[in-house]
Amino acid sequence: MATRGFTGKPPSEAHSDRIPPGQHLVENFPVLTAGPTPRVSLGEWSFSLKIGPRPVKRWTWAEFETLAQTKMTRDIHCVTKWSKLNTPWTGVLIDDLLAEAGLEPPTAFILAHSYDGYSTNVPVADLIGGKAMIATRYEGSALPTDHGGPARLLVPHLYFWKSAKWINALQFTEREVAGFWELRGYHIHADPWREQRYSDD
């Protein structure tokens, strides 16, 4: 469960320009979840793009693995005030998923859905243009279950609760629909550099 505090070390001067206000640098990779960790086998896993309730494209794990793979190394920032630098991911860019589906974004809003019932909203503008991916590997290996494996959404420029673990769908919505943490007082957008942690920030 995410909380308001996390103990870490202050950023060194060498990295201070990469650490948003109020954040602490960590070397490990803390595990925080909103509930029990789901166990999803590769044979059962699937991922869908939806427009409203209607699925428009679905991939099994085997099909997803044939898509263009991109490597991305990014700094990540958790709302509990830790930041981790140079995290290496591999996965499928949201741009490539849309191209594979032959789909232009029909709305400006997406709600990400996970196998554990978690959801989070992300504007389409924060997902396209090489900004985000469905990540399936970390440090060159299969994404650990505790960190969202088999696959998670990765939106590294927003607070990390937007990078939904155990992802199974991205749903285009006509309006901005608040997700799990947003309904519980977290910020609707979550820009770390503007310290958008909570709804009144």
C-alpha positions, -999 to +999 in steps of 0.1 A: +000+000+000+015+034-009+020+058+019+030+095+023+065+088+035+095+069+024+131+070+038+159+073+014+190+094+009+190+129-006+203+132-041+239+140-047+249+172-064+258+151-095+222+139-099+202+168-083+189+180-117+173+145-122+155+142-089+122+160-086+114+182-056+107+162-024+122+130-037+151+108-023+175+087-043+174+049-038+197+021-051+172-007-046+138-011-062+111-009-035+079-030-040+046-013-033+012-026-042-024-017-036-033-053-028-023-090-032+000-098-061-018-117-089-001-147-105-008-148-142+007-175-163+019-167-198-006-192-213-035-172-196-021-137-202-036-114-228-036-077-236-064-057-252-070-023-267-105-011-261-127+018-273-151+022-244-162-014-235-155-027-270-122-046-276-107-036-309-074-057-307-062-085-285-028-102-282-019-134-265+016-136-249+030-154-279+015-128-303+028-099-281+063-113-281+064-111-319+058-073-319+087-048-323+107-046-290+122-013-278+147-008-250+143+022-228+164+034-199+147+060-177+146+075-142+115+066-122+098+085-093+074+071-068+048+091-049+062+077-017+092+100-024+118+076-038+135+080-071+156+054-090+179+064-118+187+046-151+162+018-149+165-004-180+133-018-196+123-036-227+088-038-242+064-026-269+059+011-273+023+023-271+029+039-306+038+005-320+007-011-304-015+015-320+002+010-353-002-027-351-039-023-344-043+002-372-057+026-347-055+064-343-063+075-308-101+081-309-102+101-277-077+120-255-080+097-225-071+062-215-079+041-185-053+013-179-067-019-164-048-046-145-054-083-136-059-074-099-087-050-107-064-019-104-069+009-128-053+043-135-060+071-159-034+085-183-039+111-210-031+098-244-006+126-249+015+110-220+016+076-238+025+084-274+056+099-290+079+073-275+070+083-240+055+050-227+055+012-233+041-021-221+072-034-205+079-071-203+116-072-193+137-054-167+175-054-168+173-078-197+153-105-179+116-114-176+098-088-155+095-101-119+060-107-107+064-083-078+073-056-102+043-062-124+053-092-145+044-107-170+038-071-182+033-036-169+025-002-182+056+021-180+050+058-180+083+069-165+078+107-166+048+105-142+047+092-107+050+055-107+015+046-097+005+055-133+027+027-145+001+000-138+014-034-129+000-067-143-016-048-172-042-064-193-059-036-212-058+001-223-093+015-227-100+047-246-126+068-227-146+098-238-137+117-207-110+115-180-121+087-157-103+085-123-086+052-115-080+034-082-056+059-065-072+090-081-105+081-066-087+079-032-073+114-033-042+111-055-036+136-083-053+132-116-022+138-136+008+131-113+038+151-127+067+146-103+083+179-112+052+198-102+048+176-070+013+165-081+010+138-054-025+145-041-056+161-054-050+194-037-013+197-049 
